[in-house]
């Protein structure tokens, strides 16, 4: 899985892991922070949340246009420092008045613009590593590994947010509202780690930091231009993909909004038995070690490597057995943000599985094209919300649930509903997101690489803005109707994708 990849991939992936850890630590509690600290209702918090997510994913277009002129590496560095200033502003506890709101909005602007300079351009650099014919056939696998690294950071983020907030409240005596700022401090620290990794490993990828314009001006590499017809064909194909993924992200990023509201209001707050093990990050890490250990046994070229992988898997299994026999009989308290650890956990654990499946299909000449994988991903996402709709039949509306909590008669569902929903959504994500990014890096005309990668994020931004639809429906509408909206949009997008498949696949030839 990791063999025959350029060292630059791992350096860039680790730098992105640090930045994503901070971002997702902040995002895990952000919607709840808006409601608790500023007294906003679900609809108002949803608007700010959606606009912020939209900005985070829209501004990579601006960052990409700038990078196509001044270079990708330079934009990445600028972006990290701007993000750091934004997280510093969020980390300062100013209360909940108008000044605090103004500083918070400034922080969101800085984080959004910094991410725009950083995120897309880092991924362009990853793609540039695979313009080398020696590595060209490993592009899809590389973006799967890169995507996995992002989710390693995201997997630990919810636990980090919950634990540091609890520490601030219990050990330091801060109020709940003030404790949110400690989660934002974690994001500051993670960016420091990210920039250290980036510059320590820079010799491994320095050759892909420049834009095509800079490379051509320096005369260090001859860039073969596409014909106007080829350029148009590729841009049209990319725009069709962008149009489809809008609806995936609209549905997927309910994880930080309505799915978090659902976890907070409708999921049983106490988890018992073996299920309670799922809410301990150590147990999830042990499962990941077991998965990678088993793959190491079969994929390692040396006897020593196989023994090492087997020993790691066995040790992790022993830890799980020990923790099983020490389950708290009273169960554990489940907080809403902690559910956001499941999606990145599934990504990290399932990436080697998906790579093995597609690798086997590739050897047989049956691997689906990237556009076809994206279409399948939309269908899978629809299946996740079908599950949510079915499991929500008979539940109270959110407004009625709030009243029921006051009277002491709320209706709760088992945490497994959300745990399985995140599993299905992750299957869809693995089919769509890394494959989509790989498709953009491969198909984008060389002179527009930054802009086209920015276009991918603009589509994500529009989808993120549409996330607010879920928040707008949250209140007096039956939950099964709320989830059915996302079923419908995912299925319509999938049908459109299949209808356009020939045009999309022709663009890669």
C-alpha positions, -999 to +999 in steps of 0.1 A: +000+000+000+028+024+009+054+010-014+067+028-045+053+062-036+075+093-036+086+106-002+070+139-009+036+123-006+041+114+030+056+148+039+027+167+024+002+143+039+016+148+074+017+186+070-020+184+060-028+160+090-016+186+115-037+214+099-068+192+096-065+180+132-068+217+143-096+225+119-117+195+129-111+201+166-125+235+162-154+223+139-164+195+163-177+220+188-183+251+167-220+247+161-226+240+198-203+269+207-224+293+186-256+283+204-241+282+239-219+313+238-241+336+218-275+322+227-283+316+190-312+293+179-306+263+156-315+283+125-292+313+133-263+290+142-269+270+110-265+302+089-232+311+104-219+275+103-230+272+066-215+305+055-182+296+073-180+262+056-189+278+023-161+303+027-136+277+037-142+258+005-149+287-018-117+306-012-094+278-025-105+291-059-089+325-051-059+307-036-056+286-067-057+316-091-030+333-070-009+302-069-010+297-107+009+330-108+032+331-077+036+294-070+019+267-049+045+265-021+045+302-014+007+302-011+008+272+013+031+290+037+011+323+036-021+303+043-007+286+074+002+319+090-031+335+082-050+305+096-029+307+128-040+343+133-076+333+130-074+305+155-056+329+179-087+352+177-110+323+184-090+312+214-094+344+232-124+343+256-143+375+251-178+365+263-209+367+242-214+404+234-212+423+202-174+427+204-170+390+209-192+383+179-171+407+158-138+391+168-153+357+161-164+367+126-130+382+119-114+349+130-137+329+107-127+352+078-090+347+085-094+309+088-114+308+056-089+328+036-059+310+051-074+276+043-081+289+007-044+296+003-033+263+019-057+234+012-061+233-026-026+242-034-012+215-012-033+190-031-021+204-064+015+198-052+005+162-044-009+158-079+023+173-094+044+145-079+025+121-101+031+140-133+064+121-133+057+091-156+075+068-130+046+075-106+017+082-129-002+049-124-002+054-087-022+087-086-055+073-074-038+052-047-018+083-036-049+104-031-065+076-011-034+076+012-034+114+013-071+114+022-064+088+049-038+111+064-063+140+066-087+118+085-060+106+110-061+142+122-098+144+121-102+111+140-085+124+171-101+159+169-135+153+186-119+135+215-093+163+218-121+189+219-142+170+244-113+161+267-096+196+268-130+212+275-136+188+303-101+195+317-107+233+315-140+230+334-129+204+360-093+213+367-092+250+360-128+259+369-138+276+337-174+278+326-187+257+298-188+287+275-152+297+282-140+261+279-147+261+242-118+284+237-094+258+249-105+236+220-096+265+197-061+267+213-055+231+202-059+243+166-032+269+171-008+243+184-016+219+155-007+246+129+027+251+145+033+213+141+021+215+105+046+242+094+074+224+112+067+193+092+064+212+060+097+229+062+116+200+077+106+178+048+106+204+021+136+190+001+114+160-008+088+181-027+104+215-034+105+206-071+067+207-073+061+240-055+062+262-086+033+269-110+034+259-147+039+296-155+069+298-132+084+266-146+080+277-182+095+311-174+125+295-158+129+271-187+135+242-164+108+220-179+090+220-212+052+221-208+032+207-237+001+228-241-033+213-249-053+224-279-082+248-273-106+219-280-089+196-255-089+223-229-126+230-234-134+193-232-116+188-199-130+219-183-166+209-193-160+175-178-147+190-146-176+214-143-201+185-147-183+167-118-184+199-097-221+202-103-227+167-089-205+168-058-223+200-046-252+177-035-229+151-019-213+177+004-247+192+011-257+158+025-224+147+039-216+178+060-248+175+079-224+156+102-215+188+119-250+203+119-282+183+119-266+149+126-249+166+156-282+181+166-297+147+163-269+132+185-274+160+210-312+157+212-323+122+202-295+098+209-295+081+243-269+100+263-257+068+281-240+040+262-235+006+279-219-027+272-197-034+242-212-003+224-195+019+250-161+008+237-168+027+205-166+060+223-130+054+236-105+067+210-079+042+223-102+013+212-106+028+177-069+032+174-064-005+184-089-015+156-069+005+131-037-012+142-053-046+138-065-037+103-031-024+092-013-053+109-034-079+090-026-061+057+010-060+067+011-097+072-001-104+037+016-075+019+050-074+036+079-087+014+101-098+043+095-124+071+106-098+096+080-074+084+053-100+086+063-109+121+063-072+132+028-066+116+014-098+133+029-088+167+013-053+164-021-067+155-019-093+183-009-066+209-038-044+198-062-073+200-050-080+236-057-044+245-092-046+232-098-079+251-085-063+283-107-033+279-137-054+271-134-072+305-131-038+322-162-021+307-179+002+332-211-015+341-228+019+345-219+028+310-204+060+297-218+094+290-220+102+253-215+138+242-227+149+207-194+161+193-178+127+199-199+111+171-178+130+146-148+107+153-165+078+136-163+092+100-125+098+101-120+065+120-138+046+092-118+064+065-085+055+082-096+019+088-112+013+055-087+029+031-065-002+029-096-023+022-108+000-006-073+002-021-070-036-020-104-040-037-097-015-065-062-028-069-075-063-075-101-049-100-074-029-117-053-060-123-083-076-139-090-045-160-123-040-143-117-010-120-144+016-124-134+050-137-132+079-113-165+095-126-182+061-121-169+058-085-183+093-078-217+083-091-217+051-069-207+073-040-239+094-044-260+063-043-243+051-012-248+085+005-286+082-003-286+048+014-272+064+046-301+089+048-326+062+040-315+045+072-318+078+091-353+083+077-365+048+086-351+050+121-367+084+126-402+073+119-423+077+150-398+101+167-409+135+180-401+166+161-371+185+175-394+212+189-416+185+206-385+167+219-373+199+236-407+202+254-405+165+263-372+169+279-386+196+302-415+173+312-391+144+316-405+122+288-381+125+258-378+098+232-343+084+225-327+061+199-298+038+202-264+053+194-259+025+168-282+044+144-257+072+140-226+048+142-240+028+112-251+060+093-215+073+095-202+040+083-224+041+052-216+078+046-179+070+048-183+043+021-198+070-001-170+095+008-142+070-001-158+065-035-163+102-042-138+125-024-103+111-030-113+099-065-127+133-073-095+151-062-074+126-082-097+132-113-092+170-110-054+167-107-053+144-137-078+161-161-071+198-153-053+217-181-018+223-168-020+261-169-052+260-148-043+234-122-047+257-092-079+272-105-095+238-113-086+224-079-101+256-065-132+248-086-135+214-068-136+234-035-161+259-049-184+230-055-178+219-020-184+254-008-218+256-025-227+222-010-216+234+024-237+265+021-267+244+012-260+225+045-281+252+061-312+237+045-310+210+071-308+235+099-337+254+084-358+223+085-349+215+120-378+223+143-414+214+137-409+191+107-409+153+112-374+140+111-380+114+085-390+142+061-357+161+069-336+130+060-357+122+029-347+156+014-311+144+014-321+110+000-337+128-029-309+152-038-283+124-037-303+101-060-310+129-085-273+138-086-264+101-091-288+098-120-274+129-137-239+116-132-247+083-149-264+101-177-232+122-183-208+092-179-196+089-215-187+125-217-168+124-184-149+092-192-139+105-227-122+135-210-097+112-194-085+097-226 
